[in-house]
């Protein structure tokens, strides 16, 4: 199993419930493929660097997970088919990126406790 992280941008016209529903759909696809979700972050509504489909903002979401490479193909196929997703990027993490992600998560958890 490899460790991956995927960031996708959802269209800004969604309600909060619709956004969460879309995120749960993609987490469900990963779970069905036997992936282990390590971390999930909602980065919220952010301004895009350039307009995409005449939209200047979008809901950013990050999911960090361990999965087999075949799960990525199925996940990205569903990203392409879902009209709520305006951009996505999935990357395989090397050992340095895995260490950095773990460090970033631990720093984030200590900040929440303060």
Protein Blocks (a to p, Z undefined) as FASTA:
>chain_A
ZZddddddddfkbcfklmmmmmmmmmmmmmmnopacfbdcdebjaddfbdcehiabdcdd
dddddddfklmmmmmmmmmmpmkbmbdcdddddfklmmmmmmmmmmmmmmmmZZ
